[in-house]
Amino acid sequence: MQSFIYAVIQVIHNLGAATVVGTAASALWLVRGNTAVQHRLALILAMAWAIQAASGALFGITTFLYERHLPDIHGIAVDALLIKIVCASAGFVLTVAYVKLHSRWAMNRQLLVWRALLLLGISALGSAAF
């Protein structure tokens, strides 16, 4: 059962990662300048970042519930986890700021935010390899 739960969490986590990167890329290249669509994409992106954080935490919670300890990771895996936590936190905060404030921002600032969000998504996804 534990392996099945890990697999379900992994599927959710992977879909969230694809959504984080794909949404930011779409906002930059497919709907650039369409602020109404970008606003909707930002709402989706905020949910995707939240799903990333929640599903990541569920890995640790599942291990703790089944084995009475947190996952045994060390070395570069700890660094990768910290990078993912920082990326998810910063991505969520930046996305919420965009949702609330983008109408007051110049187009250059909006573009910069979408680039930063894409970079955060790629960084989180890339660090998962470690």
Disulfide bonds with the S-S distance in Angstrom:
none
